[in-house]
Amino acid sequence: EPDADFAAPPDWEYRDDTGHLVRTHHEETDRRSDPPAVDAAGRLTPPSAPAARFRDDREPAETPAQDERVPRRPPRRRTEPPPDEPPPPSRMLVLTITRCGDADRDRARMRRLHGYLTQYPGHDRFCFIVQGGNRGPARLDYPRHRIAINDDSLAYARSLLGDENVVIEDAEE
């Protein structure tokens, strides 16, 4: 007696016009497939999610507890000095930018300076003073972006702004 779940292998047909082998459909296999599941609004319902699998063929009872798990990434190291050492006195780098008349060029210059300065994290702070044009001066502080004032950052700022527009002050905390 034939097996009820047996399905004949698909028939293949060669198409002369395209040169491809194409599977021919059987009415019998088309009738066996279940229609897609649809909800009350007429949308297709997704299939159910597969059951959770465990690596290394462990049983669920063998999984480590939440506090025993090893973190995937080591915790971020802080660059702060040990608590017994006082932090070095912070300084403020004041950068004066004279408007050139083109706001996009002024913004691009500030972005370049900001990006370069924040490459060197540290305890110092910086601010921009934008002046000139038909507006009054504006001061832009960045209290969350601490930098380290060094020779490279000073040389870069002086090359863009000039020596007289780069000033280091003692910062008031």
C-alpha positions as CSV (number, residue, x, y, z in Angstrom):
1,E,0.0,0.0,0.0
2,P,1.4,3.4,-0.9
3,D,2.5,5.8,1.8
4,A,-0.1,8.6,2.3
5,D,2.6,11.3,2.8
6,F,4.6,10.3,-0.2
7,A,4.9,13.0,-2.8
8,A,6.3,12.3,-6.2
9,P,9.5,14.3,-7.1
10,P,8.8,17.4,-9.2
11,D,8.9,17.1,-12.9
12,W,11.4,19.3,-14.7
13,E,10.8,20.8,-18.1
14,Y,13.4,22.3,-20.5
15,R,12.3,25.6,-22.0
16,D,13.8,26.1,-25.5
17,D,13.1,29.8,-25.6
18,T,15.1,30.6,-22.4
19,G,17.4,27.6,-22.0
20,H,16.3,27.0,-18.4
21,L,15.1,24.0,-16.5
22,V,11.8,24.8,-14.9
23,R,9.8,22.8,-12.3
24,T,6.3,21.9,-13.5
25,H,3.6,22.2,-10.9
26,H,1.3,19.4,-10.0
27,E,-2.2,20.1,-9.0
28,E,-1.9,17.5,-6.2
29,T,1.0,19.3,-4.5
30,D,-0.7,22.7,-4.9
31,R,-3.8,21.4,-3.2
32,R,-1.8,20.1,-0.2
33,S,-0.2,23.3,0.7
34,D,-2.1,25.2,3.4
35,P,-3.3,28.7,2.6
36,P,-1.4,31.4,4.4
37,A,-2.7,32.4,7.9
38,V,-4.6,35.7,7.8
39,D,-5.8,37.7,10.8
40,A,-9.1,39.5,11.1
41,A,-7.8,42.6,9.4
42,G,-6.7,40.6,6.4
43,R,-3.0,40.8,7.1
44,L,-0.7,37.8,7.0
45,T,0.3,36.4,10.4
46,P,4.0,35.6,10.9
47,P,5.0,32.0,11.7
48,S,5.7,31.3,15.4
49,A,9.3,31.8,16.6
50,P,11.5,28.8,16.9
51,A,12.3,27.5,20.4
52,A,15.4,28.8,22.1
53,R,18.5,26.8,21.5
54,F,21.5,26.4,23.8
55,R,25.1,26.4,22.8
56,D,27.4,23.6,23.7
57,D,24.5,21.2,24.0
58,R,23.8,22.4,27.6
59,E,20.5,22.0,29.2
60,P,18.7,25.1,30.5
61,A,19.4,24.1,34.1
62,E,23.2,24.3,33.4
63,T,23.1,28.0,32.2
64,P,25.0,30.3,34.6
65,A,23.1,32.7,36.8
66,Q,22.8,36.3,35.8
67,D,25.5,37.5,38.2
68,E,27.8,34.7,37.1
69,R,27.8,35.6,33.4
70,V,30.9,37.0,31.9
71,P,30.3,40.4,30.2
72,R,30.7,40.4,26.5
73,R,32.8,43.6,26.5
74,P,35.2,44.6,29.3
75,P,34.0,47.7,31.2
76,R,35.2,51.0,29.9
77,R,38.4,52.3,31.5
78,R,38.2,55.7,33.1
79,T,41.1,58.1,32.5
80,E,40.5,59.8,35.9
81,P,43.5,59.9,38.3
82,P,43.3,57.8,41.5
83,P,41.2,59.4,44.3
84,D,44.2,60.1,46.5
85,E,45.8,62.4,43.9
86,P,44.2,65.8,43.3
87,P,43.4,66.4,39.7
88,P,45.7,68.8,37.9
89,P,44.5,72.4,37.7
90,S,42.4,72.9,34.6
91,R,42.9,75.6,32.1
92,M,40.6,77.3,29.6
93,L,41.6,77.5,25.9
94,V,39.8,80.6,24.5
95,L,39.6,80.6,20.7
96,T,38.5,83.8,19.0
97,I,37.0,83.4,15.6
98,T,36.3,86.5,13.4
99,R,33.3,86.0,11.1
100,C,34.3,86.0,7.4
101,G,30.8,86.8,6.1
102,D,30.0,83.2,5.1
103,A,28.3,81.4,8.0
104,D,28.9,78.0,6.4
105,R,32.7,78.6,6.3
106,D,32.6,79.9,9.9
107,R,30.8,76.7,11.0
108,A,33.2,74.5,9.1
109,R,36.2,76.2,10.7
110,M,34.6,75.7,14.2
111,R,33.8,72.0,13.4
112,R,37.4,71.4,12.3
113,L,38.8,73.0,15.5
114,H,36.3,71.2,17.7
115,G,37.1,67.8,16.1
116,Y,40.8,68.3,16.4
117,L,40.7,69.5,20.0
118,T,38.5,66.7,21.2
119,Q,41.0,64.1,19.9
120,Y,43.0,64.9,23.0
121,P,40.9,64.1,26.1
122,G,42.1,65.6,29.4
123,H,41.1,68.0,32.2
124,D,41.2,71.3,30.3
125,R,38.2,73.1,28.8
126,F,37.8,75.3,25.7
127,C,35.4,77.8,24.2
128,F,34.9,79.8,21.0
129,I,34.3,83.5,20.9
130,V,32.7,84.4,17.6
131,Q,32.9,88.1,16.7
132,G,32.7,90.5,13.8
133,G,30.2,91.1,11.1
134,N,27.0,92.9,11.9
135,R,26.3,90.9,15.1
136,G,27.7,91.2,18.6
137,P,30.2,88.6,20.0
138,A,28.9,85.2,21.0
139,R,30.6,82.8,23.4
140,L,30.2,79.0,22.9
141,D,31.4,76.9,25.8
142,Y,31.7,73.1,25.7
143,P,31.7,72.0,29.4
144,R,31.2,68.3,28.6
145,H,34.1,68.1,26.1
146,R,37.2,68.2,28.2
147,I,40.5,68.4,26.3
148,A,44.2,68.3,27.0
149,I,45.9,71.5,25.9
150,N,49.1,70.4,24.2
151,D,51.6,71.8,21.6
152,D,49.9,70.0,18.7
153,S,46.4,71.4,19.4
154,L,47.9,74.9,20.0
155,A,49.8,74.8,16.8
156,Y,46.8,73.7,14.9
157,A,44.6,76.4,16.4
158,R,47.2,79.1,15.8
159,S,47.6,78.0,12.1
160,L,43.8,78.5,11.6
161,L,43.1,81.5,13.7
162,G,46.4,83.3,14.3
163,D,48.5,83.7,17.4
164,E,46.5,86.6,18.8
165,N,43.3,84.6,18.7
166,V,44.5,81.7,20.8
167,V,44.7,82.4,24.6
168,I,45.1,80.1,27.6
169,E,43.5,81.2,30.8
170,D,43.1,79.7,34.3
171,A,39.6,78.1,34.4
172,E,37.2,79.0,37.2
173,E,35.4,75.8,38.3
